């Protein structure tokens, strides 16, 4: 299977080349030239597989230049009971008769990013071998909170790689920050972006990729730049797997008849997680409506309501920081796909976004998008109220991002009357956002004067749920990464990290 760029000015490449390169040389994002389609026999087979079997099957349909044994090696190294707490990897929890939560946060960093970033390092190493690259690969990452830690942990001490993560100083939760700055490993760097937000960090990383002189400077020292953000196809394709897994589990549990449709609600920032659901839908998985849940940074909710993407707005810092984004990079892939792989409109829209901060899609494109997606915003007060309501009604604790998706699904059902069963994608452990979660359940007075770590213990005690082991001793870990830079100094920070 060949991979092509959304900007249309890069020659087709293999999956190994796409993974090793990350972003296309023309600034676009790689997508498969054609999508595999699954039939009834395929779904019957998937229903008998565990998570690793599902991942081997779906990945094999996309990574066609990888041998089955190579894919199996990557999958089996990534998805272990030791790393994810059980062989189930991604458990489904029934919230009510028509709603299930897909828990994607049982990995080593307690966020859904582990689902992709535990396997990506293995795919990258194999891709480097296949493409004959001998340079040391430098993985550049911009994070709004969770991707950074997952990338640092996933690539820690992986031979032939280095990782440089940029996170917005003051723009992540204290737990997220500590997870990154205490990260061990000889090849990892976590750097704060002072006075900037995620979009500044993401823009800075893209600028480094687009700087040919800097790339040449790296190459002269034996380094090659790549990405672990979801702009890298190797980051996105593992996410497709868990939608097939979730559907087959519902069927196996008798909660869904084979072939019956199900809706999906996804808390969305950079648009990778929900785009993976769209790819699964296009492959034949019976997903009906994809509910795109936004926090108060409602750029995507506005887009789905108007067809206008406008980043000309102040970024709000919210209690769901992994969604504090106003430039959702993966939307470019969707525009290219629904437009029949016509790159010229995509180039014009992305140029307009860069120069004017906005673009408007045509009527036909909007109609194709509206046939699959429905967008909604959840404000801060609503997020807290949803956390409290889920606890009171179901004795189940959700984090702030999952709460946004639960709230958006309720709004969708109320607005449309659609009672189709739904999967809510649960993206983070509640213990990553102790203060907000505790406040949502027990009220503002209950959190007054208490630290994140005091609240961690109280949340565990009062709700009867254990603190994940990886978060339990975080307060006592030694800070290993003290570096920071302004948004304009990110290339210099990379140069310093690599001793260029």
C-alpha angles and dihedrals in degrees: 000000000000124000122217134194123250088226092056098222100101124080116247115273137193122260090256091054092047092052095045093047099042101190121038117253090244090058094257131118124254119245130173114271089226132011123235115238125214126212136198093278091053092052091049089054093047090053089066097049132095120227094275091051091050091051093048090051098047096040090049090060091057105032096056095159090060117086116238090247091053092052091046091053091052093046096046092049092050105042107051130149088237092059098039103033096246142016088263088077094182111033124201117221121195110229095179138335093290104027131070129181118221104211107211097166106082094101127103096280097040095238135099091250087080089070089070104021096057090061101033095077090055091048091048094051090049091046091052090052092049095048094046094237113161098179121106107256116232111203112207116197134184112196138190089197117296107044091061097059092040091052093045091050095042096050097036108138093346105157116249095019141094126189128212115184124191118198129176109258106236091008100094132061118269090248091052091048093050091048089059103039093049094049114133124214138105094241104044134100129181115193128182120224105221117217092002139102133217093279090056090050093047092046090050093051091049090049090054090052089050095049104097093185091055090046090053090048090054092046091053088060094046099261130127123193124231138155140241095191116105089266081084110082089216088064095048103043096064088057091063089063098066094057090059089045093051093049094049090049091053090051092046090050092051092242091116132032115235108270094015116134125247132188124227128212116198130183100230137202115139091018096238099114096050092040088059087056089051091052090051088051092051089050090060104270106144097243111148112183125014109209109206107206118203131184121218088301086080101172092128095044088053091048094053090048098048113013088240120117109201123173092176095113138094114269111238122216107227141175088260097059098168086070096048093114134121099180108061103192099193093060085081089067092053093050090052093047099048089044092062095254093299103155101187096073090046092052091050093048092048091047089051090049090052097045102032103018094238146061137182123219122222124259095258093051092048092051092053091050093046090054089069109021136062121181133206138170127226117199127213096261090047091051092055092044092051092051089052095045094050090050095048095044101038108013088236125133119220130182125240096265094049088049090058090055094046089051093047091050091052090051091049093051092048094047096046106025088229108154096180112141112262142205116215112204108227107204109180143026112258087233090072089068103034098157097051094041093048091048091050091054104034105021137252096288090059092063098042113125095000126121125231090256095048088052090048090061094043092049090053093046100043097042097037097235126127123244110243111255094237091058098039098081099029095112092061098048119110117251107241102172119060101156126122138164140180118262089260092054101058096105089051090050090053090048090052093048090052094041091235 
